[in-house]
């Protein structure tokens, strides 16, 4: 029987001479520059759009030099985040090799030298803080706080029950604060509460997807003893403290609190010529929140950026929100 094209044949020691094992071809290796770019994870820069959104939510995005300041702050936080990704990938290479998706990261796959990745990450973090300082010295303080929180998350918070989720949320809040500092504008406390709740919602969804994947992997390997046994030999041991009921409760509370805070924030803005532009944005916001919740319940929350870039319903809800928000800002101007 002819073999499929592109497949290679390997003979195992226990197999007879006329029996072959057909294996899929090895994944092609990336070059050094492409591997370095993949390590920076440009897909995840979408999270740093929150720097721009924070200034826009305060209605300051069209003032004087605000677009330039906020745009540079966005670039600075992309540099900070990518530097952290590179350093973390070096530290987590061994664990990543056991993950069905993360094992293809360049360092885990042996495509990028760990020392080169460490120097790349350190250089980006230094450059990011320097750019923040050039925009505003106070922004460098916020950038330094973001670095401290994110790096300490890798070392400490990711191993502590519930604190791991709130540490992730803290990173989103600092992005929003960075947008306000760069502008500079004072951000609404209700807006910051919205960011916090939605970030907790996303982080809890990520943990739920990880929990389900770990349990499924344990079942496929015949591991007995539940989730605790499944993670006993890994570093993501915090999963042993979670269960579906606890995570569903966190998801429900954070989603409800986030929607409530958003409604309060939206109704604080006065109508423009008698038309409630800002309250209208509640509809696409709620639709997006519900859609993301449905995807999380299906077990698809482990990579939030992939959901945002791939799910049409989420994209339509985000586009509708943006259109209504921009129309409201223009009407008020």
PEBEL-V355461 format. One line per field, one symbol per residue. phi: phi as a letter, one per 40 degrees, with the letter a starting at -180 (. if undefined). burial: 1 if it has 24 or more other ideal C-beta (glycine too) atoms within 12 Angstrom, else 0. A space follows every 10 residues. Layout:
# PEBEL-V355461
phi: ???
burial: ???
This chain:
# PEBEL-V355461
phi: .ccccgbbbb bcdcccccbb bcbccccccc cccccccccc fccccdcccc ccccccccgb cbcfccdccc cccccccccc ccccdccccc ccdccccccc bccccdcccg cbcdcccccc cccccccccc cdcccadccc cccccccccc ccdccbcccb dgcccccccc cccccccccc ccdcaccccc cccddccccc dccccccccc cccccccccc cgcbhgcccc bcbbcccccc cbadcccccc cccccccccc cccccccccc cbfgbcccdc cccccccccc ccccccccgb ccbdcccccb cccccccccc cccccccccc ccc
burial: 0000000000 0000000000 0000000000 0000110111 1001111111 1111111111 1000010011 1111111111 1111111111 1110110010 0101111110 1101001101 1101101110 1100110011 0111111111 1011001100 0101111111 1111111111 1111101101 1111111111 1111111111 1111101100 0000001001 1001010111 0100001001 1101101110 1110110010 0000001111 1111111111 1110110011 1111101100 1001001101 1101100110 000
